[in-house]
């Protein structure tokens, strides 16, 4: 592993421990050249994914890009950052386990929206506004109106 401070390639692992429900290995490293300490994460990758965009282009799947968009949707929300990381890992595992090496951007969007809906409604609406390309306030209103019946359907059965 290359040291992010000096570029030396002979870093030493000082500590390893599981993270994110044992789906990731967190390693603390020491660079013998400059003495800097840094952390790396090791994840299992089931297969290389290619994203098929709406315009027909094919690009390599980028977990960091997915994580960035989810973190933006979840910014300033009262959700534990570790829960968000677990959700991201779960989405990636779900995409990798579908058995296909090419996956549409639409499938990725639907999978992320389902995961966000289970974690935080506001993050879900924020992500949906970008994913579904909302252009007016009325797009938000329509989307939220579609959410309301599913949010209150359990309460309606309890009414006298």
N, C-alpha and C positions, 0 to 999 in steps of 0.2 A: 504494500500500500504506500503510495507516494505521500509524503508529508505536505500538508497544505501551506505550510509556512516557508520551508526552505526547498522543497522539491525532492529531497533525498528519498530513496526507495527502500531503505532498510529499517522501517519502523518495527517496533517490538510490541506485541500484545501484552498488556499488563493485567487486564481483567476482562473476562467474558461472562455475560449473563443473559438469560432469555428476557425478551421484552414482548410487548403486545400479545399476551396470551400464548407465549412460546412459539409464535410465528416468525420471530425475528431474533437474531443474536446481536446484542449490543457489545461492542468491543472498545475498551479504553486502550489507546496506543501511546507509545513514547517514541519520539524521534531521537536516536542516539547522536545525530549530527548537530541538532540545534537545541535539544532538550525540551522541545514543545510537546504538550500532551493534546490529543484530540480523540474524538469518538467516531467510530464507524458503525454502520448497521448492515447486517447481512440478511437477505431475504431469499426465500425459495422462489424461483421463477419456473412455473410449470412449462411454459412455452413462449416463444417469441410471438407477440401479437402485432398485426398490421391493422391500422385503422383505415377503413374505406370511407372517405369523406363524401358529402352530398354531391360535390362537383366531380366525383369520379377519381380524384387523386388518392393515392395510397401513401400513408406515412407510418413510420414506426410508432407503436404505442409508447407513450411517455407517462410513466406513473407520476412524475413530478408535476407535469402539466395538469393532470387530473387532481392531484392533491392541492395545487395552487387554486384551482377554480372552486374546490370545495371549501378551502380555508377562507376564500373571499366571501362565499355565501354564508359562512358561519362566523364571520368577523363580529366581535362584540356580542356574541350570544352566550348565554349561561350554560355552556356545554363544556365538559371536561375535555381538554385537548387530547388526552389519551383515548377517550371515547371516539373522537373524530378520527384519530389515527387508526383505531381498530375498524371503524367504518370504512375508511379508505382501503385498508388491507382486505377487508371482506369483499368490497366491490371488485378489487383486482383479482382476488381468488375466484370470485363468481365468473368474471369475464374469461379468465384463463381456463376454467373448468368446463366451459361450454363445448369444448372439443374442436373449435374452429380456430385457424390461425388468422383469418381475416374476420374482423368484426366491424360493423357499421357504427358510425358516430351516433346514429339514432339509438342503437342498442345500448351504447355506453351511457347516453343521456337518460334513457328510461331506467337503467339500472341504478344510476346515481340518484335520480329523483325518488325512486322507491326507497333507497337507503336513507336519504335525507328526510323523507316524510315520516319515517319511523323514529327519527332522532329529534328534529326540530322543525316546526311548521314554518317559522319565519325564514330559516335557511332554505327550506324547500321552495318557498315562494320566490326568494331571491334568485336561486339557481334557475328556477323555471322561467323567470323573466328574461334571462339571457338565453337559455336553451331554446325557448319558444319564441324568442325575438320580439318581446313586447315592445310596441312602439308608441302606445298611448296609455293614459291612465285607465281608460275603459278596458284595456286588456287585463290589467290587474283586477279590476272589479269583476269581470267575467270569470277569471280564474278562481278568485276567492269565493264567488258564488257557487262554483262547482265543488269547492272543498266543503262548504258548510253542511250539506246533507250528510256527508260521510262522518263529519265530526260530531253531529248531534243525533245521529240515528239511534244510538244506544240510549240516550236520554228520553227520546220520545216514547219508548216502550214503557217507561216508568211512570208516565203521566197518568193521573186518575181519570 
